[in-house]
Amino acid sequence: MIAINGIYNGKDFIPLDNFPKKKKFKVVITFIEEIAMNESEDIRNFSAQTKGLSFWKDEREDIYQDYLEKM
């Protein structure tokens, strides 16, 4: 049994994972949860946040400089 993730957009099934394409398989399609209309935009906005990289501005986190000082 092979399970892959995908999205159904109301018309087409869009696979999000690779799957064997040269063989025939019986399939079971399970609808897990409805995607909100703006969910893809929410995901894009979440991944574009810069807060997660704010530690780069903190000199205490600059381990590369610590390495250079020890050389």
N, CA, C and O atoms as a GROMACS GRO file, in nm:
protein
  284
    1MET      N    1   0.084  -0.117   0.000
    1MET     CA    2   0.000   0.000   0.000
    1MET      C    3   0.089   0.123   0.000
    1MET      O    4   0.185   0.132   0.076
    2ILE      N    5   0.057   0.216  -0.083
    2ILE     CA    6   0.129   0.343  -0.094
    2ILE      C    7   0.030   0.455  -0.063
    2ILE      O    8  -0.080   0.457  -0.117
    3ALA      N    9   0.069   0.547   0.023
    3ALA     CA   10  -0.016   0.661   0.054
    3ALA      C   11   0.057   0.788   0.013
    3ALA      O   12   0.175   0.805   0.043
    4ILE      N   13  -0.013   0.878  -0.054
    4ILE     CA   14   0.046   1.006  -0.092
    4ILE      C   15  -0.049   1.117  -0.049
    4ILE      O   16  -0.169   1.096  -0.031
    5ASN      N   17   0.006   1.235  -0.035
    5ASN     CA   18  -0.075   1.353  -0.006
    5ASN      C   19  -0.116   1.418  -0.137
    5ASN      O   20  -0.046   1.407  -0.237
    6GLY      N   21  -0.228   1.485  -0.135
    6GLY     CA   22  -0.275   1.554  -0.254
    6GLY      C   23  -0.384   1.652  -0.216
    6GLY      O   24  -0.427   1.659  -0.101
    7ILE      N   25  -0.427   1.727  -0.313
    7ILE     CA   26  -0.533   1.825  -0.296
    7ILE      C   27  -0.636   1.804  -0.406
    7ILE      O   28  -0.602   1.779  -0.521
    8TYR      N   29  -0.762   1.813  -0.368
    8TYR     CA   30  -0.870   1.811  -0.466
    8TYR      C   31  -0.925   1.953  -0.471
    8TYR      O   32  -0.974   2.003  -0.370
    9ASN      N   33  -0.919   2.017  -0.585
    9ASN     CA   34  -0.959   2.158  -0.596
    9ASN      C   35  -1.104   2.174  -0.643
    9ASN      O   36  -1.145   2.283  -0.684
   10GLY      N   37  -1.181   2.068  -0.636
   10GLY     CA   38  -1.320   2.074  -0.681
   10GLY      C   39  -1.335   2.021  -0.821
   10GLY      O   40  -1.447   1.997  -0.866
   11LYS      N   41  -1.224   2.003  -0.891
   11LYS     CA   42  -1.227   1.953  -1.028
   11LYS      C   43  -1.122   1.845  -1.051
   11LYS      O   44  -1.151   1.740  -1.108
   12ASP      N   45  -1.000   1.871  -1.006
   12ASP     CA   46  -0.887   1.781  -1.031
   12ASP      C   47  -0.821   1.738  -0.900
   12ASP      O   48  -0.828   1.810  -0.800
   13PHE      N   49  -0.759   1.621  -0.903
   13PHE     CA   50  -0.675   1.577  -0.793
   13PHE      C   51  -0.532   1.617  -0.825
   13PHE      O   52  -0.481   1.585  -0.933
   14ILE      N   53  -0.468   1.685  -0.733
   14ILE     CA   54  -0.331   1.732  -0.753
   14ILE      C   55  -0.242   1.658  -0.653
   14ILE      O   56  -0.247   1.687  -0.534
   15PRO      N   57  -0.159   1.564  -0.700
   15PRO     CA   58  -0.071   1.492  -0.608
   15PRO      C   59   0.039   1.585  -0.557
   15PRO      O   60   0.094   1.664  -0.633
   16LEU      N   61   0.071   1.574  -0.428
   16LEU     CA   62   0.178   1.652  -0.369
   16LEU      C   63   0.303   1.567  -0.345
   16LEU      O   64   0.408   1.620  -0.308
   17ASP      N   65   0.292   1.438  -0.365
   17ASP     CA   66   0.404   1.346  -0.348
   17ASP      C   67   0.423   1.266  -0.476
   17ASP      O   68   0.332   1.257  -0.560
   18ASN      N   69   0.540   1.209  -0.490
   18ASN     CA   70   0.566   1.121  -0.604
   18ASN      C   71   0.492   0.990  -0.586
   18ASN      O   72   0.467   0.947  -0.474
   19PHE      N   73   0.457   0.928  -0.696
   19PHE     CA   74   0.389   0.799  -0.692
   19PHE      C   75   0.426   0.723  -0.819
   19PHE      O   76   0.463   0.784  -0.919
   20PRO      N   77   0.415   0.589  -0.815
   20PRO     CA   78   0.449   0.508  -0.934
   20PRO      C   79   0.349   0.534  -1.046
   20PRO      O   80   0.228   0.522  -1.026
   21LYS      N   81   0.399   0.570  -1.161
   21LYS     CA   82   0.311   0.608  -1.272
   21LYS      C   83   0.303   0.502  -1.381
   21LYS      O   84   0.219   0.514  -1.470
   22LYS      N   85   0.387   0.401  -1.376
   22LYS     CA   86   0.391   0.303  -1.484
   22LYS      C   87   0.308   0.178  -1.454
   22LYS      O   88   0.298   0.090  -1.539
   23LYS      N   89   0.250   0.170  -1.334
   23LYS     CA   90   0.171   0.052  -1.298
   23LYS      C   91   0.028   0.093  -1.270
   23LYS      O   92  -0.001   0.210  -1.244
   24LYS      N   93  -0.060  -0.003  -1.275
   24LYS     CA   94  -0.200   0.022  -1.242
   24LYS      C   95  -0.223  -0.016  -1.096
   24LYS      O   96  -0.174  -0.118  -1.049
   25PHE      N   97  -0.298   0.066  -1.026
   25PHE     CA   98  -0.328   0.042  -0.885
   25PHE      C   99  -0.476   0.064  -0.859
   25PHE      O  100  -0.540   0.147  -0.924
   26LYS      N  101  -0.531  -0.010  -0.765
   26LYS     CA  102  -0.659   0.025  -0.708
   26LYS      C  103  -0.631   0.138  -0.610
   26LYS      O  104  -0.527   0.138  -0.544
   27VAL      N  105  -0.721   0.235  -0.601
   27VAL     CA  106  -0.698   0.347  -0.509
   27VAL      C  107  -0.819   0.368  -0.419
   27VAL      O  108  -0.932   0.333  -0.453
   28VAL      N  109  -0.793   0.425  -0.305
   28VAL     CA  110  -0.896   0.471  -0.213
   28VAL      C  111  -0.868   0.618  -0.190
   28VAL      O  112  -0.759   0.655  -0.146
   29ILE      N  113  -0.965   0.701  -0.218
   29ILE     CA  114  -0.948   0.845  -0.200
   29ILE      C  115  -1.023   0.884  -0.074
   29ILE      O  116  -1.143   0.860  -0.062
   30THR      N  117  -0.952   0.945   0.020
   30THR     CA  118  -1.010   0.986   0.148
   30THR      C  119  -1.004   1.137   0.159
   30THR      O  120  -0.896   1.195   0.150
   31PHE      N  121  -1.116   1.199   0.178
   31PHE     CA  122  -1.121   1.344   0.197
   31PHE      C  123  -1.102   1.370   0.346
   31PHE      O  124  -1.189   1.337   0.427
   32ILE      N  125  -0.988   1.428   0.384
   32ILE     CA  126  -0.952   1.446   0.523
   32ILE      C  127  -1.016   1.570   0.584
   32ILE      O  128  -1.084   1.560   0.686
   33GLU      N  129  -0.994   1.684   0.523
   33GLU     CA  130  -1.055   1.807   0.573
   33GLU      C  131  -1.064   1.908   0.460
   33GLU      O  132  -0.983   1.908   0.367
   34GLU      N  133  -1.162   1.993   0.470
   34GLU     CA  134  -1.180   2.097   0.369
   34GLU      C  135  -1.076   2.206   0.390
   34GLU      O  136  -1.048   2.246   0.503
   35ILE      N  137  -1.020   2.253   0.280
   35ILE     CA  138  -0.922   2.361   0.286
   35ILE      C  139  -0.997   2.493   0.275
   35ILE      O  140  -1.076   2.513   0.183
   36ALA      N  141  -0.971   2.582   0.369
   36ALA     CA  142  -1.034   2.714   0.364
   36ALA      C  143  -0.988   2.786   0.238
   36ALA      O  144  -0.876   2.763   0.191
   37MET      N  145  -1.071   2.871   0.185
   37MET     CA  146  -1.039   2.940   0.060
   37MET      C  147  -0.910   3.020   0.071
   37MET      O  148  -0.838   3.033  -0.028
   38ASN      N  149  -0.879   3.074   0.187
   38ASN     CA  150  -0.759   3.157   0.200
   38ASN      C  151  -0.645   3.082   0.269
   38ASN      O  152  -0.545   3.143   0.305
   39GLU      N  153  -0.658   2.950   0.288
   39GLU     CA  154  -0.556   2.874   0.359
   39GLU      C  155  -0.423   2.877   0.285
   39GLU      O  156  -0.318   2.889   0.348
   40SER      N  157  -0.424   2.865   0.152
   40SER     CA  158  -0.298   2.867   0.079
   40SER      C  159  -0.230   3.003   0.095
   40SER      O  160  -0.108   3.011   0.102
   41GLU      N  161  -0.309   3.108   0.102
   41GLU     CA  162  -0.251   3.240   0.126
   41GLU      C  163  -0.198   3.251   0.268
   41GLU      O  164  -0.093   3.312   0.290
   42ASP      N  165  -0.268   3.192   0.364
   42ASP     CA  166  -0.221   3.192   0.502
   42ASP      C  167  -0.088   3.119   0.514
   42ASP      O  168   0.002   3.165   0.584
   43ILE      N  169  -0.075   3.004   0.446
   43ILE     CA  170   0.050   2.928   0.448
   43ILE      C  171   0.163   3.010   0.387
   43ILE      O  172   0.273   3.015   0.441
   44ARG      N  173   0.135   3.076   0.275
   44ARG     CA  174   0.237   3.158   0.210
   44ARG      C  175   0.280   3.272   0.302
   44ARG      O  176   0.400   3.299   0.314
   45ASN      N  177   0.185   3.338   0.366
   45ASN     CA  178   0.218   3.448   0.456
   45ASN      C  179   0.297   3.398   0.577
   45ASN      O  180   0.390   3.465   0.622
   46PHE      N  181   0.259   3.282   0.630
   46PHE     CA  182   0.329   3.228   0.745
   46PHE      C  183   0.474   3.197   0.710
   46PHE      O  184   0.564   3.229   0.788
   47SER      N  185   0.497   3.136   0.594
   47SER     CA  186   0.633   3.100   0.557
   47SER      C  187   0.717   3.222   0.521
   47SER      O  188   0.840   3.214   0.521
   48ALA      N  189   0.653   3.334   0.492
   48ALA     CA  190   0.726   3.455   0.458
   48ALA      C  191   0.760   3.540   0.580
   48ALA      O  192   0.822   3.646   0.566
   49GLN      N  193   0.722   3.495   0.698
   49GLN     CA  194   0.752   3.572   0.819
   49GLN      C  195   0.903   3.581   0.838
   49GLN      O  196   0.975   3.485   0.814
   50THR      N  197   0.948   3.696   0.882
   50THR     CA  198   1.090   3.713   0.907
   50THR      C  199   1.123   3.703   1.055
   50THR      O  200   1.241   3.705   1.091
   51LYS      N  201   1.025   3.692   1.140
   51LYS     CA  202   1.048   3.684   1.284
   51LYS      C  203   1.134   3.564   1.320
   51LYS      O  204   1.214   3.570   1.414
   52GLY      N  205   1.119   3.456   1.247
   52GLY     CA  206   1.194   3.335   1.277
   52GLY      C  207   1.344   3.349   1.254
   52GLY      O  208   1.422   3.270   1.306
   53LEU      N  209   1.384   3.448   1.177
   53LEU     CA  210   1.526   3.469   1.150
   53LEU      C  211   1.583   3.590   1.222
   53LEU      O  212   1.696   3.631   1.195
   54SER      N  213   1.506   3.648   1.313
   54SER     CA  214   1.552   3.769   1.383
   54SER      C  215   1.673   3.740   1.471
   54SER      O  216   1.745   3.833   1.508
   55PHE      N  217   1.697   3.613   1.506
   55PHE     CA  218   1.813   3.581   1.588
   55PHE      C  219   1.944   3.615   1.518
   55PHE      O  220   2.046   3.633   1.584
   56TRP      N  221   1.942   3.625   1.385
   56TRP     CA  222   2.064   3.659   1.312
   56TRP      C  223   2.117   3.797   1.352
   56TRP      O  224   2.237   3.822   1.342
   57LYS      N  225   2.029   3.885   1.395
   57LYS     CA  226   2.070   4.019   1.434
   57LYS      C  227   2.128   4.024   1.575
   57LYS      O  228   2.186   4.125   1.614
   58ASP      N  229   2.115   3.916   1.650
   58ASP     CA  230   2.163   3.910   1.788
   58ASP      C  231   2.309   3.865   1.787
   58ASP      O  232   2.340   3.754   1.744
   59GLU      N  233   2.398   3.951   1.832
   59GLU     CA  234   2.542   3.919   1.831
   59GLU      C  235   2.573   3.795   1.915
   59GLU      O  236   2.671   3.726   1.888
   60ARG      N  237   2.493   3.767   2.016
   60ARG     CA  238   2.517   3.648   2.100
   60ARG      C  239   2.498   3.520   2.020
   60ARG      O  240   2.549   3.415   2.060
   61GLU      N  241   2.426   3.525   1.911
   61GLU     CA  242   2.399   3.408   1.828
   61GLU      C  243   2.500   3.391   1.715
   61GLU      O  244   2.489   3.297   1.636
   62ASP      N  245   2.597   3.478   1.707
   62ASP     CA  246   2.694   3.475   1.596
   62ASP      C  247   2.804   3.375   1.628
   62ASP      O  248   2.914   3.414   1.669
   63ILE      N  249   2.776   3.247   1.608
   63ILE     CA  250   2.872   3.143   1.642
   63ILE      C  251   2.990   3.140   1.544
   63ILE      O  252   3.098   3.091   1.578
   64TYR      N  253   2.971   3.193   1.425
   64TYR     CA  254   3.081   3.196   1.330
   64TYR      C  255   3.192   3.287   1.380
   64TYR      O  256   3.310   3.254   1.368
   65GLN      N  257   3.156   3.401   1.437
   65GLN     CA  258   3.258   3.494   1.491
   65GLN      C  259   3.329   3.429   1.608
   65GLN      O  260   3.450   3.448   1.624
   66ASP      N  261   3.258   3.353   1.691
   66ASP     CA  262   3.322   3.281   1.802
   66ASP      C  263   3.426   3.185   1.748
   66ASP      O  264   3.534   3.171   1.806
   67TYR      N  265   3.394   3.118   1.640
   67TYR     CA  266   3.487   3.023   1.579
   67TYR      C  267   3.613   3.095   1.528
   67TYR      O  268   3.724   3.047   1.548
   68LEU      N  269   3.594   3.210   1.464
   68LEU     CA  270   3.708   3.284   1.412
   68LEU      C  271   3.798   3.336   1.524
   68LEU      O  272   3.921   3.340   1.509
   69GLU      N  273   3.738   3.375   1.635
   69GLU     CA  274   3.818   3.426   1.748
   69GLU      C  275   3.904   3.316   1.810
   69GLU      O  276   4.011   3.346   1.864
   70LYS      N  277   3.861   3.192   1.803
   70LYS     CA  278   3.937   3.081   1.862
   70LYS      C  279   4.053   3.037   1.773
   70LYS      O  280   4.142   2.966   1.818
   71MET      N  281   4.052   3.078   1.648
   71MET     CA  282   4.158   3.035   1.555
   71MET      C  283   4.285   3.110   1.576
   71MET      O  284   4.383   3.086   1.506
   0.00000   0.00000   0.00000
